[in-house]
C-alpha cells in the first residue's frame, strides 16, 4: 500500500500536440499497478489535448474547471464533478473553455498502443 500527496509527483508537459497541458503519472506499473494507470491532467485556460484515437478506453473524472470534449465534429461540455467515458477507437480532445485551470483524473488500462 502507498499513500502520498499528488504534488510529490512531477508534472510533465504532455506530448503529441498538446497545448498548455501537464500530466502527473500518479499510479503506474512501476508501483505494482498491473491493470490500470491513474493520471492527473491540468490544462490551462485556452489549452487542449491533441485530437487523437487509440485502442483503449478512458475513464475521466473532472475535479475542477470546465471544458468540452471534442470528437472532431461535435463539442460536448463538462464541468467539475462530471464523469466522461471515451470508448476505444473514438476520436477525442479535451479543451479548457473556462477561466481557471481544468483538472481531471484519467484512468486507462496499463497497455501501450
Secondary structure by P-SEA (a helix, b strand, c coil): cbbbbcccccccccccccccbbbbbccccccccccbbbbbbbbccccccccccccbbbbbbbcbbbbbbbcccbbbbbcccbbbbbcccbbbbbbbccccbbbbbbbbccccc
